[in-house]
């Protein structure tokens, strides 16, 4: 649970983009997701899966 929270916290702290409450996902372009995944591979599941 702590690991999941750390991943979510890292995503929430990203600036310039946000959370889409309709889809329950983050609305970032592909290049931003590539950078996030390079730093933390656990974050890739939040690209399409709702929180």
N, C-alpha and C positions, 0 to 999 in steps of 0.2 A: 504494500500500500504506500509506503514511504517513497519507493522508487517511482511509482505512478504519479504521485503528487509532485515530485521533483521535475518530471518530464512536463507535466501540465503547467507548472509554475514557470518553467523556461519558455514555453510557448506563449503564455499569457504576457510575459514580460517583453516579448518582441514588439518593437515600435514600428509605426507606420502601417500596420495592418490590424485586422480585428477578427473578432469572433462573430459568426453569422448565426443568430439565434433561431432562424427559420430552419436551416439545415443541420444545426448543431455542430458545425465544423468551422475551421479557420479559413478565411478567404484570401489566401496568399497565392501569388503566381508560382509557376513551376520552378523558376530559378531560386526563389526564396526557400521553397521546400527542399531543393537539392542542397542548399547551404545548411539548413537545419538538420537534414539527415546525415550530412557529413560530420556534424558535431555530435549528434545523438541519434543513433539508429532506432531507438525505442519510440521516437516521435513520429515515425512514418505511419503508424497505424491511425493517427489522429487526422490524417489528410482526408480520409473519406468516412471514417467512422465517427458518429456523433459522440460527444462527451457523455 
